Amino acid sequence: MGADDDFLVVGAYPPVGTYDECTTVEDRPRALKSIPKTPPPRKDAVYGAGGPLLKLWKKAK
């Protein structure tokens, strides 16, 4: 497995909790089921409580 020199992944994690990191192609079906169930964060990680993330976050139907 490899990546180009210009490939970058950034992750942000809350100070407490468990993290469901999917790192292989075999994890994909489980990830597709769990992603829509992810609750919105309390605030936008970049812009704070008034940031656009909370308005853009879509709830699972």
C-alpha positions in Angstrom: 0.0 0.0 0.0 1.3 3.5 -0.8 0.4 7.0 -1.6 1.8 9.9 -3.6 3.9 12.5 -1.8 1.1 15.0 -2.2 -1.5 12.8 -0.4 -2.5 14.0 3.1 -5.2 12.7 5.5 -6.2 14.8 8.5 -8.3 13.4 11.4 -9.9 15.1 14.3 -11.0 13.1 17.4 -12.9 14.2 20.5 -11.0 14.0 23.8 -13.1 11.0 24.9 -14.8 8.1 23.2 -14.1 5.1 21.0 -13.0 5.4 17.4 -14.2 3.2 14.6 -11.3 3.5 12.1 -11.9 1.7 8.8 -8.6 1.1 7.1 -9.1 -1.8 4.7 -11.5 -2.4 1.8 -13.1 -5.2 3.9 -14.1 -2.5 6.4 -16.1 -0.6 3.8 -19.5 -2.3 4.1 -19.5 -1.8 7.9 -18.4 1.8 7.4 -21.2 2.5 5.0 -23.7 1.3 7.6 -22.2 3.3 10.5 -21.5 6.6 8.8 -25.1 7.8 8.6 -25.5 6.9 12.3 -22.7 9.3 13.4 -24.1 12.0 15.6 -23.2 15.6 14.7 -20.5 17.3 16.7 -21.3 19.9 19.4 -19.5 22.5 17.4 -17.6 23.1 14.1 -14.0 22.0 14.7 -12.7 25.0 12.7 -15.2 27.8 13.2 -16.7 26.9 16.6 -20.3 26.9 17.7 -21.5 29.3 14.9 -19.6 27.5 12.1 -21.2 26.1 9.0 -20.6 22.4 9.8 -23.6 22.1 12.0 -25.9 23.5 9.3 -24.5 21.3 6.7 -24.5 18.1 8.7 -27.3 15.8 7.5 -29.1 13.5 9.8 -29.7 9.8 8.8 -33.1 9.2 7.4 
